[in-house]
Amino acid sequence: MLKTPKEIKRDILGKFRSQLDDFDKLDNLETIPSNLMFKNYWQLLTSQEKSNFNKAVSDLIDKGLIDKVKSNIPYLRLTEKGADLIY
C-alpha cells in the first residue's frame, strides 16, 4: 500500500523519537545525517512514495519541526518545537 505524506511524516518523527530515547538531552542530538537515518527506509519506497517523502520533509520544515542542514552530507535536525511535539 502506498505511503502517504502524512504516514511518512509520522515515520520521520518516529525515527527522531527513537533516536532521542537514547539521549538525555536534545543538545546531544543536534543533527542526524539523513543518508544514515533513512538509508534503509528510502530503499523500500516506490518512486511515488519518494516524492511523498520529499513533500513530507518540506512540510515538516515549513511547520518548524525539523531543519535541513546543507553540507557535503545533508542533515536533518529536529528543532525544539519538533522535540516538544514528540515528547
A tleap script that builds the chain and sets N, CA, C and O, in Angstrom:
source leaprc.protein.ff14SB
mol = sequence {
  NMET LEU LYS THR PRO LYS GLU ILE LYS ARG
  ASP ILE LEU GLY LYS PHE ARG SER GLN LEU
  ASP ASP PHE ASP LYS LEU ASP ASN LEU GLU
  THR ILE PRO SER ASN LEU MET PHE LYS ASN
  TYR TRP GLN LEU LEU THR SER GLN GLU LYS
  SER ASN PHE ASN LYS ALA VAL SER ASP LEU
  ILE ASP LYS GLY LEU ILE ASP LYS VAL LYS
  SER ASN ILE PRO TYR LEU ARG LEU THR GLU
  LYS GLY ALA ASP LEU ILE CTYR
}
set mol.1.N position { 0.842 -1.181 0.000 }
set mol.1.CA position { 0.000 0.000 0.000 }
set mol.1.C position { 0.890 1.248 0.000 }
set mol.1.O position { 1.903 1.299 0.697 }
set mol.2.N position { 0.506 2.230 -0.772 }
set mol.2.CA position { 1.260 3.460 -0.941 }
set mol.2.C position { 1.271 4.286 0.344 }
set mol.2.O position { 0.222 4.556 0.930 }
set mol.3.N position { 2.480 4.685 0.777 }
set mol.3.CA position { 2.601 5.537 1.963 }
set mol.3.C position { 2.283 6.975 1.572 }
set mol.3.O position { 2.821 7.504 0.600 }
set mol.4.N position { 1.406 7.587 2.340 }
set mol.4.CA position { 1.037 8.982 2.100 }
set mol.4.C position { 2.055 9.895 2.775 }
set mol.4.O position { 2.815 9.447 3.634 }
set mol.5.N position { 2.077 11.187 2.391 }
set mol.5.CA position { 2.973 12.116 3.083 }
set mol.5.C position { 2.718 12.138 4.599 }
set mol.5.O position { 3.659 12.255 5.385 }
set mol.6.N position { 1.461 12.026 5.003 }
set mol.6.CA position { 1.139 12.032 6.435 }
set mol.6.C position { 1.782 10.835 7.144 }
set mol.6.O position { 2.337 10.981 8.232 }
set mol.7.N position { 1.706 9.672 6.533 }
set mol.7.CA position { 2.318 8.473 7.131 }
set mol.7.C position { 3.835 8.603 7.177 }
set mol.7.O position { 4.476 8.180 8.140 }
set mol.8.N position { 4.394 9.181 6.144 }
set mol.8.CA position { 5.844 9.362 6.095 }
set mol.8.C position { 6.287 10.366 7.150 }
set mol.8.O position { 7.331 10.182 7.776 }
set mol.9.N position { 5.507 11.428 7.357 }
set mol.9.CA position { 5.841 12.398 8.424 }
set mol.9.C position { 5.865 11.704 9.782 }
set mol.9.O position { 6.756 11.947 10.596 }
set mol.10.N position { 4.877 10.839 10.020 }
set mol.10.CA position { 4.860 10.080 11.278 }
set mol.10.C position { 6.095 9.195 11.403 }
set mol.10.O position { 6.675 9.072 12.482 }
set mol.11.N position { 6.491 8.580 10.289 }
set mol.11.CA position { 7.684 7.731 10.301 }
set mol.11.C position { 8.938 8.542 10.616 }
set mol.11.O position { 9.774 8.116 11.412 }
set mol.12.N position { 9.065 9.708 9.990 }
set mol.12.CA position { 10.239 10.565 10.211 }
set mol.12.C position { 10.313 10.989 11.677 }
set mol.12.O position { 11.358 10.859 12.315 }
set mol.13.N position { 9.204 11.494 12.204 }
set mol.13.CA position { 9.197 11.918 13.612 }
set mol.13.C position { 9.425 10.722 14.530 }
set mol.13.O position { 10.050 10.855 15.582 }
set mol.14.N position { 8.924 9.565 14.140 }
set mol.14.CA position { 9.157 8.352 14.928 }
set mol.14.C position { 10.625 7.978 14.967 }
set mol.14.O position { 11.121 7.519 15.996 }
set mol.15.N position { 11.331 8.170 13.852 }
set mol.15.CA position { 12.770 7.887 13.842 }
set mol.15.C position { 13.512 8.854 14.751 }
set mol.15.O position { 14.434 8.455 15.463 }
set mol.16.N position { 13.118 10.120 14.732 }
set mol.16.CA position { 13.714 11.072 15.673 }
set mol.16.C position { 13.413 10.666 17.109 }
set mol.16.O position { 14.291 10.712 17.970 }
set mol.17.N position { 12.178 10.272 17.362 }
set mol.17.CA position { 11.780 9.866 18.714 }
set mol.17.C position { 12.637 8.693 19.193 }
set mol.17.O position { 13.105 8.690 20.332 }
set mol.18.N position { 12.842 7.710 18.335 }
set mol.18.CA position { 13.633 6.546 18.734 }
set mol.18.C position { 15.091 6.937 18.967 }
set mol.18.O position { 15.752 6.368 19.835 }
set mol.19.N position { 15.595 7.899 18.203 }
set mol.19.CA position { 16.965 8.382 18.427 }
set mol.19.C position { 17.060 9.157 19.737 }
set mol.19.O position { 18.033 9.013 20.477 }
set mol.20.N position { 16.058 9.975 20.021 }
set mol.20.CA position { 16.080 10.780 21.245 }
set mol.20.C position { 15.955 9.910 22.489 }
set mol.20.O position { 16.426 10.294 23.559 }
set mol.21.N position { 15.329 8.749 22.363 }
set mol.21.CA position { 15.216 7.845 23.510 }
set mol.21.C position { 16.588 7.418 24.020 }
set mol.21.O position { 16.743 7.052 25.185 }
set mol.22.N position { 17.585 7.470 23.127 }
set mol.22.CA position { 18.933 7.055 23.506 }
set mol.22.C position { 19.750 8.204 24.108 }
set mol.22.O position { 20.884 7.990 24.536 }
set mol.23.N position { 19.201 9.392 24.148 }
set mol.23.CA position { 19.929 10.553 24.643 }
set mol.23.C position { 19.146 11.237 25.756 }
set mol.23.O position { 17.916 11.196 25.790 }
set mol.24.N position { 19.893 11.871 26.671 }
set mol.24.CA position { 19.253 12.570 27.778 }
set mol.24.C position { 18.792 13.965 27.387 }
set mol.24.O position { 17.788 14.459 27.901 }
set mol.25.N position { 19.522 14.601 26.482 }
set mol.25.CA position { 19.226 15.977 26.136 }
set mol.25.C position { 19.177 16.139 24.627 }
set mol.25.O position { 19.889 15.449 23.898 }
set mol.26.N position { 18.349 17.039 24.168 }
set mol.26.CA position { 18.263 17.336 22.745 }
set mol.26.C position { 19.607 17.825 22.214 }
set mol.26.O position { 19.938 17.579 21.054 }
set mol.27.N position { 20.394 18.523 23.058 }
set mol.27.CA position { 21.686 19.044 22.623 }
set mol.27.C position { 22.608 17.939 22.139 }
set mol.27.O position { 23.466 18.169 21.287 }
set mol.28.N position { 22.434 16.746 22.675 }
set mol.28.CA position { 23.275 15.631 22.270 }
set mol.28.C position { 22.907 15.092 20.895 }
set mol.28.O position { 23.630 14.265 20.341 }
set mol.29.N position { 21.819 15.540 20.354 }
set mol.29.CA position { 21.340 15.044 19.067 }
set mol.29.C position { 20.968 16.219 18.177 }
set mol.29.O position { 19.835 16.317 17.705 }
set mol.30.N position { 21.927 17.110 17.949 }
set mol.30.CA position { 21.621 18.301 17.180 }
set mol.30.C position { 21.275 17.979 15.736 }
set mol.30.O position { 20.326 18.537 15.185 }
set mol.31.N position { 22.029 17.095 15.125 }
set mol.31.CA position { 21.766 16.751 13.732 }
set mol.31.C position { 21.915 15.260 13.513 }
set mol.31.O position { 22.659 14.580 14.219 }
set mol.32.N position { 21.209 14.779 12.543 }
set mol.32.CA position { 21.281 13.375 12.164 }
set mol.32.C position { 21.528 13.333 10.662 }
set mol.32.O position { 20.764 13.924 9.899 }
set mol.33.N position { 22.581 12.645 10.222 }
set mol.33.CA position { 22.785 12.538 8.773 }
set mol.33.C position { 21.601 11.814 8.136 }
set mol.33.O position { 21.326 10.658 8.456 }
set mol.34.N position { 20.912 12.494 7.246 }
set mol.34.CA position { 19.713 11.903 6.667 }
set mol.34.C position { 20.037 10.668 5.846 }
set mol.34.O position { 19.209 9.764 5.735 }
set mol.35.N position { 21.250 10.617 5.259 }
set mol.35.CA position { 21.571 9.427 4.475 }
set mol.35.C position { 21.733 8.203 5.370 }
set mol.35.O position { 21.446 7.088 4.934 }
set mol.36.N position { 22.183 8.382 6.603 }
set mol.36.CA position { 22.312 7.260 7.526 }
set mol.36.C position { 20.965 6.905 8.148 }
set mol.36.O position { 20.621 5.731 8.286 }
set mol.37.N position { 20.216 7.927 8.519 }
set mol.37.CA position { 18.956 7.717 9.219 }
set mol.37.C position { 17.900 7.055 8.342 }
set mol.37.O position { 17.103 6.248 8.820 }
set mol.38.N position { 17.896 7.398 7.063 }
set mol.38.CA position { 16.812 6.958 6.198 }
set mol.38.C position { 17.261 6.035 5.069 }
set mol.38.O position { 16.481 5.744 4.163 }
set mol.39.N position { 18.508 5.572 5.112 }
set mol.39.CA position { 19.037 4.758 4.021 }
set mol.39.C position { 18.150 3.539 3.741 }
set mol.39.O position { 17.707 3.351 2.608 }
set mol.40.N position { 17.893 2.730 4.732 }
set mol.40.CA position { 17.063 1.541 4.541 }
set mol.40.C position { 15.621 1.922 4.239 }
set mol.40.O position { 14.967 1.279 3.418 }
set mol.41.N position { 15.132 2.946 4.887 }
set mol.41.CA position { 13.758 3.408 4.677 }
set mol.41.C position { 13.555 3.829 3.220 }
set mol.41.O position { 12.587 3.423 2.577 }
set mol.42.N position { 14.475 4.644 2.711 }
set mol.42.CA position { 14.397 5.180 1.356 }
set mol.42.C position { 14.386 4.056 0.325 }
set mol.42.O position { 13.645 4.118 -0.656 }
set mol.43.N position { 15.198 3.040 0.540 }
set mol.43.CA position { 15.303 1.945 -0.424 }
set mol.43.C position { 13.997 1.165 -0.552 }
set mol.43.O position { 13.750 0.545 -1.587 }
set mol.44.N position { 13.175 1.185 0.465 }
set mol.44.CA position { 11.921 0.445 0.433 }
set mol.44.C position { 10.771 1.217 -0.228 }
set mol.44.O position { 9.704 0.656 -0.476 }
set mol.45.N position { 10.995 2.501 -0.510 }
set mol.45.CA position { 9.928 3.329 -1.065 }
set mol.45.C position { 9.838 3.200 -2.584 }
set mol.45.O position { 10.846 3.029 -3.269 }
set mol.46.N position { 8.622 3.286 -3.087 }
set mol.46.CA position { 8.404 3.349 -4.536 }
set mol.46.C position { 8.734 4.769 -5.005 }
set mol.46.O position { 8.966 5.657 -4.184 }
set mol.47.N position { 8.754 4.979 -6.307 }
set mol.47.CA position { 9.064 6.323 -6.823 }
set mol.47.C position { 8.021 7.347 -6.360 }
set mol.47.O position { 8.377 8.483 -6.045 }
set mol.48.N position { 6.744 6.963 -6.315 }
set mol.48.CA position { 5.701 7.874 -5.824 }
set mol.48.C position { 5.906 8.167 -4.344 }
set mol.48.O position { 5.733 9.304 -3.906 }
set mol.49.N position { 6.271 7.157 -3.581 }
set mol.49.CA position { 6.497 7.358 -2.143 }
set mol.49.C position { 7.727 8.232 -1.903 }
set mol.49.O position { 7.760 8.990 -0.934 }
set mol.50.N position { 8.729 8.139 -2.762 }
set mol.50.CA position { 9.903 9.014 -2.632 }
set mol.50.C position { 9.495 10.466 -2.845 }
set mol.50.O position { 9.998 11.366 -2.172 }
set mol.51.N position { 8.585 10.686 -3.783 }
set mol.51.CA position { 8.051 12.031 -3.978 }
set mol.51.C position { 7.284 12.476 -2.735 }
set mol.51.O position { 7.401 13.623 -2.301 }
set mol.52.N position { 6.504 11.566 -2.169 }
set mol.52.CA position { 5.767 11.872 -0.936 }
set mol.52.C position { 6.719 12.133 0.224 }
set mol.52.O position { 6.427 12.963 1.086 }
set mol.53.N position { 7.853 11.439 0.259 }
set mol.53.CA position { 8.859 11.651 1.292 }
set mol.53.C position { 9.372 13.092 1.217 }
set mol.53.O position { 9.470 13.779 2.234 }
set mol.54.N position { 9.699 13.540 -0.005 }
set mol.54.CA position { 10.184 14.907 -0.174 }
set mol.54.C position { 9.133 15.925 0.245 }
set mol.54.O position { 9.462 16.943 0.854 }
set mol.55.N position { 7.870 15.658 -0.076 }
set mol.55.CA position { 6.786 16.543 0.354 }
set mol.55.C position { 6.660 16.555 1.869 }
set mol.55.O position { 6.436 17.606 2.471 }
set mol.56.N position { 6.804 15.384 2.488 }
set mol.56.CA position { 6.692 15.275 3.944 }
set mol.56.C position { 7.802 16.063 4.632 }
set mol.56.O position { 7.552 16.777 5.604 }
set mol.57.N position { 9.032 15.933 4.126 }
set mol.57.CA position { 10.158 16.677 4.704 }
set mol.57.C position { 9.921 18.172 4.561 }
set mol.57.O position { 10.130 18.930 5.508 }
set mol.58.N position { 9.486 18.599 3.384 }
set mol.58.CA position { 9.203 20.031 3.168 }
set mol.58.C position { 8.129 20.532 4.119 }
set mol.58.O position { 8.247 21.631 4.662 }
set mol.59.N position { 7.086 19.745 4.326 }
set mol.59.CA position { 6.005 20.144 5.227 }
set mol.59.C position { 6.505 20.236 6.673 }
set mol.59.O position { 6.146 21.170 7.390 }
set mol.60.N position { 7.319 19.287 7.101 }
set mol.60.CA position { 7.863 19.338 8.470 }
set mol.60.C position { 8.773 20.552 8.649 }
set mol.60.O position { 8.803 21.159 9.719 }
set mol.61.N position { 9.507 20.899 7.606 }
set mol.61.CA position { 10.357 22.100 7.656 }
set mol.61.C position { 9.483 23.345 7.733 }
set mol.61.O position { 9.730 24.235 8.548 }
set mol.62.N position { 8.457 23.406 6.882 }
set mol.62.CA position { 7.548 24.567 6.867 }
set mol.62.C position { 6.860 24.769 8.217 }
set mol.62.O position { 6.597 25.903 8.619 }
set mol.63.N position { 6.570 23.677 8.912 }
set mol.63.CA position { 5.924 23.755 10.223 }
set mol.63.C position { 6.915 24.018 11.346 }
set mol.63.O position { 6.514 24.178 12.498 }
set mol.64.N position { 8.207 24.064 11.025 }
set mol.64.CA position { 9.227 24.363 12.018 }
set mol.64.C position { 9.573 23.192 12.922 }
set mol.64.O position { 10.116 23.390 14.009 }
set mol.65.N position { 9.266 21.975 12.489 }
set mol.65.CA position { 9.531 20.803 13.322 }
set mol.65.C position { 10.921 20.221 13.089 }
set mol.65.O position { 11.517 19.637 13.994 }
set mol.66.N position { 11.436 20.384 11.864 }
set mol.66.CA position { 12.795 19.967 11.548 }
set mol.66.C position { 13.439 21.036 10.681 }
set mol.66.O position { 12.755 21.866 10.083 }
set mol.67.N position { 14.760 21.002 10.622 }
set mol.67.CA position { 15.535 21.850 9.723 }
set mol.67.C position { 16.342 20.943 8.822 }
set mol.67.O position { 16.715 19.836 9.210 }
set mol.68.N position { 16.607 21.410 7.630 }
set mol.68.CA position { 17.507 20.697 6.731 }
set mol.68.C position { 18.813 21.478 6.718 }
set mol.68.O position { 18.841 22.650 6.343 }
set mol.69.N position { 19.877 20.832 7.123 }
set mol.69.CA position { 21.188 21.475 7.190 }
set mol.69.C position { 21.984 21.030 5.975 }
set mol.69.O position { 22.181 19.836 5.751 }
set mol.70.N position { 22.437 21.998 5.197 }
set mol.70.CA position { 23.177 21.665 3.981 }
set mol.70.C position { 24.667 21.569 4.288 }
set mol.70.O position { 25.246 22.438 4.939 }
set mol.71.N position { 25.255 20.514 3.813 }
set mol.71.CA position { 26.699 20.295 3.889 }
set mol.71.C position { 27.031 19.237 2.849 }
set mol.71.O position { 26.222 18.961 1.964 }
set mol.72.N position { 28.207 18.648 2.948 }
set mol.72.CA position { 28.549 17.581 1.998 }
set mol.72.C position { 27.535 16.451 2.071 }
set mol.72.O position { 27.170 15.865 1.052 }
set mol.73.N position { 27.086 16.151 3.277 }
set mol.73.CA position { 26.033 15.164 3.504 }
set mol.73.C position { 24.860 15.925 4.088 }
set mol.73.O position { 25.008 16.555 5.135 }
set mol.74.N position { 23.693 15.890 3.446 }
set mol.74.CA position { 22.547 16.622 4.006 }
set mol.74.C position { 22.145 16.060 5.368 }
set mol.74.O position { 22.141 14.848 5.586 }
set mol.75.N position { 21.816 16.954 6.257 }
set mol.75.CA position { 21.407 16.571 7.599 }
set mol.75.C position { 19.991 17.046 7.866 }
set mol.75.O position { 19.561 18.083 7.362 }
set mol.76.N position { 19.282 16.281 8.656 }
set mol.76.CA position { 18.002 16.722 9.192 }
set mol.76.C position { 18.203 16.969 10.673 }
set mol.76.O position { 18.799 16.151 11.375 }
set mol.77.N position { 17.707 18.089 11.140 }
set mol.77.CA position { 17.845 18.440 12.551 }
set mol.77.C position { 16.458 18.638 13.133 }
set mol.77.O position { 15.645 19.382 12.583 }
set mol.78.N position { 16.193 17.982 14.230 }
set mol.78.CA position { 14.940 18.168 14.945 }
set mol.78.C position { 15.021 19.488 15.701 }
set mol.78.O position { 15.985 19.731 16.428 }
set mol.79.N position { 14.026 20.330 15.534 }
set mol.79.CA position { 14.008 21.605 16.240 }
set mol.79.C position { 13.442 21.399 17.654 }
set mol.79.O position { 12.914 20.337 17.981 }
set mol.80.N position { 13.565 22.418 18.457 }
set mol.80.CA position { 12.991 22.345 19.807 }
set mol.80.C position { 11.475 22.165 19.728 }
set mol.80.O position { 10.890 21.426 20.520 }
set mol.81.N position { 10.849 22.840 18.775 }
set mol.81.CA position { 9.401 22.691 18.563 }
set mol.81.C position { 9.060 21.240 18.202 }
set mol.81.O position { 8.069 20.694 18.686 }
set mol.82.N position { 9.878 20.626 17.359 }
set mol.82.CA position { 9.668 19.234 16.991 }
set mol.82.C position { 9.848 18.299 18.167 }
set mol.82.O position { 9.091 17.342 18.327 }
set mol.83.N position { 10.861 18.574 19.003 }
set mol.83.CA position { 11.089 17.755 20.192 }
set mol.83.C position { 9.913 17.876 21.162 }
set mol.83.O position { 9.486 16.890 21.763 }
set mol.84.N position { 9.399 19.092 21.305 }
set mol.84.CA position { 8.231 19.289 22.172 }
set mol.84.C position { 7.023 18.489 21.678 }
set mol.84.O position { 6.247 17.959 22.473 }
set mol.85.N position { 6.881 18.413 20.368 }
set mol.85.CA position { 5.746 17.679 19.794 }
set mol.85.C position { 5.844 16.179 20.053 }
set mol.85.O position { 4.843 15.538 20.374 }
set mol.86.N position { 7.027 15.624 19.918 }
set mol.86.CA position { 7.143 14.165 20.046 }
set mol.86.C position { 7.293 13.706 21.486 }
set mol.86.O position { 7.235 12.507 21.760 }
set mol.87.N position { 7.485 14.642 22.415 }
set mol.87.CA position { 7.550 14.246 23.826 }
set mol.87.C position { 6.479 14.917 24.621 }
set mol.87.O position { 6.381 14.702 25.829 }
savepdb mol mol.pdb
quit
